Amino acid sequence: MNDQRPLPLADRLESIVRTSPRLMQVLEIARDLDLPEWRVVSGAVYQTVWNALTGRDPDYGVKDYDLFYFDASDLSYEAEDVVIRRAAAAYPPVLSPLIEVRNQARVHLWFEAHFGEAYAPLHHTAEALERFASTISAVGVRLETDDHLHIEAPFGLADLFALRLRPNPHRTTRAFARVAAGVTSRWPELRIDPT
């Protein structure tokens, strides 16, 4: 008897990520950089899933690749800039301008001035996902040295695969309306759930 049960959502996510050549290249190079607690997060991941679900090209609408890491040993911008430059040199010219490297240990130092909202210090990279504006934004992936894909999704993956955009239930932020407007203009299939 042939068992046709649907794959669990994490397996579906992994399958979609692995069929995106550009995202896989980003992950492979990030793995080689070997940054502490690194993950590729947010849009590059959830938009790739939406593209698969809606029959679009894997790279449609993906504006950048957020590469987060966590290093509390030096919170200066200069130390972060060394990592940014190292990453820029590691990626090919077509990808390098799209890689947004950020040390999550120092986000609290600049977030309020940039976004107008307070931001308490983080203790690790995964904690950053819990503060994203929406539940679908809160997903990150890391390609391990054994080629295992580690998935981090503090709010689960159900909203992502249901094409449902909901605000983060633990953090009220003005950014949700901006995020919703931006993504629904590119993926009109999305359903906005303001609660």
C-alpha positions as CSV (number, residue, x, y, z in Angstrom):
1,M,0.0,0.0,0.0
2,N,1.4,3.4,-0.9
3,D,1.3,5.9,2.0
4,Q,0.4,9.4,0.6
5,R,0.4,11.3,3.9
6,P,1.6,14.9,3.5
7,L,5.1,15.7,4.7
8,P,5.5,17.4,8.1
9,L,5.9,21.2,7.6
10,A,9.6,21.2,8.6
11,D,10.3,18.5,6.0
12,R,8.4,20.5,3.4
13,L,10.4,23.6,4.3
14,E,13.7,21.8,4.0
15,S,12.6,20.4,0.6
16,I,11.7,23.9,-0.7
17,V,15.0,25.4,0.6
18,R,17.0,22.7,-1.0
19,T,15.4,23.2,-4.4
20,S,16.4,26.9,-4.4
21,P,19.9,27.1,-5.9
22,R,20.6,30.7,-4.8
23,L,19.4,30.2,-1.2
24,M,21.4,27.0,-1.0
25,Q,24.5,28.8,-2.3
26,V,24.0,31.5,0.4
27,L,23.7,28.8,3.1
28,E,26.8,26.9,1.9
29,I,29.0,30.0,1.9
30,A,27.5,31.1,5.3
31,R,28.4,27.6,6.7
32,D,32.0,28.0,5.4
33,L,32.2,31.4,7.2
34,D,31.5,29.6,10.4
35,L,30.1,32.6,12.3
36,P,28.9,31.9,15.8
37,E,25.2,31.0,16.1
38,W,24.6,32.0,12.4
39,R,21.3,31.6,10.6
40,V,19.8,32.9,7.4
41,V,16.5,34.4,8.5
42,S,13.2,36.0,7.5
43,G,12.4,37.1,3.9
44,A,14.9,34.9,2.1
45,V,13.3,31.9,3.8
46,Y,9.6,32.7,3.9
47,Q,9.5,34.3,0.5
48,T,11.2,31.2,-1.0
49,V,8.4,29.1,0.5
50,W,5.7,31.4,-0.7
51,N,7.2,31.2,-4.2
52,A,7.1,27.4,-4.1
53,L,3.5,27.4,-2.9
54,T,2.3,30.0,-5.5
55,G,4.2,28.6,-8.5
56,R,6.7,31.5,-8.8
57,D,10.4,31.4,-9.4
58,P,12.3,30.6,-6.2
59,D,14.0,34.0,-6.2
60,Y,10.9,36.1,-7.0
61,G,10.7,39.0,-4.6
62,V,13.7,38.1,-2.5
63,K,15.5,41.4,-2.1
64,D,18.2,40.3,0.3
65,Y,19.5,37.5,2.5
66,D,19.7,38.3,6.2
67,L,22.6,36.5,7.8
68,F,22.5,36.8,11.5
69,Y,25.1,35.7,14.0
70,F,25.8,36.3,17.7
71,D,29.2,37.5,19.1
72,A,29.1,39.4,22.4
73,S,32.9,39.5,22.7
74,D,33.1,42.9,20.9
75,L,30.0,45.0,20.4
76,S,31.7,47.7,18.4
77,Y,30.5,48.4,14.8
78,E,34.1,48.0,13.8
79,A,34.1,44.4,14.8
80,E,30.8,43.8,13.0
81,D,32.2,45.5,9.9
82,V,35.1,43.1,9.8
83,V,32.6,40.3,9.6
84,I,30.5,42.1,7.0
85,R,33.6,42.6,4.8
86,R,34.7,39.0,5.3
87,A,31.2,37.9,4.2
88,A,31.2,40.3,1.2
89,A,34.6,38.8,0.0
90,A,33.3,35.2,0.4
91,Y,30.2,35.6,-1.8
92,P,30.3,36.0,-5.5
93,P,29.8,39.5,-6.9
94,V,26.2,38.7,-7.9
95,L,25.3,37.7,-4.3
96,S,27.6,39.9,-2.2
97,P,25.4,43.1,-2.4
98,L,22.4,41.0,-1.3
99,I,23.9,39.6,1.9
100,E,22.9,41.6,5.0
101,V,25.2,40.5,7.9
102,R,24.1,41.6,11.4
103,N,25.6,40.7,14.8
104,Q,22.5,40.2,17.0
105,A,24.5,40.9,20.1
106,R,24.6,44.6,19.2
107,V,21.2,45.2,17.7
108,H,20.0,46.9,20.9
109,L,22.7,49.6,20.4
110,W,21.1,51.0,17.2
111,F,17.6,49.6,16.9
112,E,15.7,52.4,18.6
113,A,17.5,55.2,16.8
114,H,16.8,53.4,13.4
115,F,13.2,52.1,14.0
116,G,11.9,54.3,16.9
117,E,11.2,51.4,19.2
118,A,13.0,50.1,22.2
119,Y,14.9,46.8,21.9
120,A,16.3,44.9,24.8
121,P,19.6,43.1,24.4
122,L,19.5,39.6,23.0
123,H,21.2,36.6,24.5
124,H,21.5,34.5,21.4
125,T,20.5,34.6,17.7
126,A,17.4,32.4,18.0
127,E,15.9,34.9,20.4
128,A,16.0,37.5,17.6
129,L,13.4,35.5,15.7
130,E,11.0,35.8,18.6
131,R,11.0,39.6,18.1
132,F,10.1,39.8,14.4
133,A,7.0,41.7,13.4
134,S,5.1,38.7,12.2
135,T,4.9,35.0,12.9
136,I,6.0,34.1,9.3
137,S,9.0,36.3,9.5
138,A,10.3,34.3,12.5
139,V,12.0,31.5,10.7
140,G,15.7,30.9,10.3
141,V,17.8,28.1,8.7
142,R,21.4,27.0,9.1
143,L,23.2,24.4,7.0
144,E,25.3,22.3,9.3
145,T,28.6,20.7,8.5
146,D,27.0,17.3,8.0
147,D,24.5,19.0,5.5
148,H,21.7,18.7,7.9
149,L,19.4,21.8,7.7
150,H,18.6,23.2,11.1
151,I,15.3,25.0,11.2
152,E,14.4,27.6,13.9
153,A,10.7,28.7,14.0
154,P,9.5,29.9,17.4
155,F,5.9,30.3,16.2
156,G,5.9,27.2,14.1
157,L,5.4,26.9,10.4
158,A,1.6,26.6,10.1
159,D,1.1,30.3,9.2
160,L,3.9,30.2,6.7
161,F,2.4,27.3,4.8
162,A,-1.2,28.6,5.1
163,L,0.0,31.9,3.5
164,R,-1.4,33.7,6.6
165,L,0.3,36.9,7.8
166,R,-0.3,37.5,11.5
167,P,1.5,39.9,13.9
168,N,3.8,38.5,16.5
169,P,1.6,37.7,19.4
170,H,4.3,38.6,21.9
171,R,5.5,41.9,20.5
172,T,3.4,44.8,19.3
173,T,5.2,46.8,16.7
174,R,4.4,49.4,14.2
175,A,6.4,47.4,11.6
176,F,3.6,44.9,11.0
177,A,1.6,47.2,8.8
178,R,4.6,48.1,6.7
179,V,5.6,44.5,6.4
180,A,2.1,43.5,5.4
181,A,1.8,46.2,2.7
182,G,5.2,45.3,1.2
183,V,4.6,41.5,0.9
184,T,1.0,41.6,-0.1
185,S,1.9,43.8,-3.1
186,R,4.2,40.9,-4.3
187,W,2.1,38.0,-3.1
188,P,-1.6,39.0,-3.3
189,E,-2.5,35.4,-2.3
190,L,-1.6,36.2,1.3
191,R,-4.3,36.4,3.9
192,I,-3.8,39.1,6.5
193,D,-4.9,38.2,10.0
194,P,-4.5,41.3,12.2
195,T,-5.1,39.4,15.5
